[in-house]
Amino acid sequence: MEKKLNKNVFFISSGLILALALFASIFPSNANDFFQKLQNIIVENGSWFYVLTVAIILITVAYLAFSKYGDIKLGPDHSTADYSYLSWFAMLFSAGMGIGLMFFGVAEPVMHFLNPPVGDGKTVEAAREAMKITFFHWGLHAWAIYAIVAIILAFFSYRHNLPLTLRSALYPIIGDKIYGPIGHTVDIFAVIGTLFGVATSLGYGVLQVNTGLNYLWDIPVNTTSQVVLIIGITALATISVTTGLDKGIKKLSELNILLAVILLVFILLVGPTIFLLKAYVQNIGAYASNLLNSTFNLYAYEKTDWIGGWTILYWAWWISWSPFVGLFIARISRGRTIREFTLGVLLVPTGFTLMWMTFFGNSAINLILNEGITALGSTVSNDVTIALFAFLENFSFSGITSFFATIMVIIFFVTSADSGSMVIDMLCSNGNNNTPIWQRVYWAVGEGVIASILIIAGGLAALQTMTIASALPFSIILLVATYGLIKALRVDIAKKESLQYNVTPFTPSQTKDNWDTRLSNIIKYPSKTNVKKFIQTIAKPAFIDIETQLRKHDLDATIKEDDKNEKITLIVNIGEEGNFGENKNFIYEVRLVERTKPNFAQDEKENSLKQEEELYYCAEVHLIEGGQDYDIMGWSKEGVRNDIVDHYQKHMHFIHLLS
């Protein structure tokens, strides 16, 4: 327990969070004024930097998806994805911005329709512009910010064995100093930002839940109701976070995506169906065709502060949330290639998000513009929290759909709270996810307590503003870390190319006396006992021969074995790690790997076939990058020696490429 908990991060974060919460609660006006002025200064003078930063991030993520780096795995070469696509997308959606869609799905398109940045509101042109702006704020840019943080963390953690915490993003810049005060500071920054981000969102979110319950059952909209709701949501989040990622967050995310699809299809069917389908296609076209111009548009020639109140605040909010969401996405994305990851994170959630905005936003605008229900616009302008429920009142079964929506909002908050608690716990535990339950409970309850204090005493606005302002320093860190990632990926590609370097004109296993043994292994499928015997009688002597020869040349070579005789490793200590995390040491390992027999190799009487008989075993070669997906079972000692020498020569070629 002691070893897993990073006391520096845990105790300092707890103290600073308490101090800032008390400051915002005891002096809410002063705190709000201070952070608001700070935010205004940042927006006025740094809007160009935010726009440029987000543009660079989007371009970088798109480049990674379609470049040669896309084939690199976020994990060892032999790793596979931990979650199915459905579970993965569900958790992406819930943690990324699911709750935002419930809050702004109706409100934002309507607000832009009523008050566009330029031109007159309440017109057909204003409706087009409103959807383009909404798509822009909720589309590729937001998910690119989350994606780049997740790639950086997953790459260095799962492929280079660094802690799954924000400090690892700085490894290409400061190396092993991430384990010292600088690394502690970065993780403390991430803990504070994540907790206040979740707590302020929880505080504001219960306003919408309270509104929904008021609509359904006349529950009063007041502080008491909101604190009770926070306690209830916190209790559910605490239960969820104690059950772990695979049960709590995963199951809730899958449930919520199902409810979201049901509500989305309902609006499509009871609303102007054909119009919504046409609008979705046209909105995507308008968004795509205007993407470049929108990305770099700062309204420099128009006298408007609209961009500061919308786009810049969105970019700052996504950046400030990216340590939390990025780390969570990294946690659930181990084993995917960078191409699979980037396309999945950018396209699937974005496509669903834009569909949601179209069906809800265009339906709301259609009610106001074409059906004369102008009261909806007035309601949205006066109180954003009631926008969704006021919108649903215009359709059949509004009581049922409002109940559905309220349940969805609650579940979204539960998943945000428990995923936030999990991320904070990992930040305070050196990236470990298997931590004592009390730590996860501590942070889950802490989020609820902070939100309750701020609801009662005021101060939510101040801490939300502070969280957004924190995006400026983190955006600088993020740009530098992105540069480091590209440099590290180049090293990975160099290593991959060196492995393809042809060093011998013949197959390493080619000898005069082992072809029949290899053929027999292919036909009969080796047992675990046979593979373990091969490792001890063939591979081990070959390793010893190589080790002895290397030591004669004054090289630091060692052999390691496990207790079960299922793995043997040759390590040649070449030197210190490079500037970007590449390990220069040579590692060649033969590992017993369990595999399932192909269908044609199994007995047709499957009902009587034992599970053990459906398996066979391989002696698979593993390098520092992971499993190489080929089996040397049945090779001769000479073949194993040749293979080690080949890989060693390729590794030295890689070292040469780095010099």
Secondary structure by P-SEA (a helix, b strand, c coil): cccccaaaaaaaaaaaaaaaaaaaaacaaaaaaaaaaaaaaaaaccaaaaaaaaaaaaaaaaaaacccccccccccccccccccaaaaaaaaaaaccaaaaaaccccaaaaaaacccccccccaaaaaaaaaaaaaaccaaaaaaaaaaaaaaaaaacccccccccccccccccccccccaaaaaaaaaaaaaaaaaaaaaaaaaaaaaaaaaaacccccccaaaaaaaaaaaaaaaaaaaaaccccaaaaaaaaaaaaaaaaaaaaaaacaaaaaaaaaaaaaaaaaaaccccccccccccccccccccaaaaaaaaaaaaaaaaaaaaaacccccaaaaaaaaccaaaaaaaaaaaaaaaaaaaaacccccaaaaaaaaacccaaaaaaaccccaaaaaaaaaaaaaaaaaaaaaaaaaaaaaaaaccccccccaaaaaaaaaaaaaaaaaaaacccaaaaaaaaaaaaaaaaaaaaaaaaaaaaaaaaaaaaaaaaaccccccccccccccaaaaaaaaaccccaaaaaaaaaccaaaaaaaaaaaaaaaccbbbbbbcccccbbbbbbbcccccccccccbbbbbbbbbbbbccccccccccccccccccccccccccccccccccccccccaaaaaaaaaaaaaaaaaaaaaac
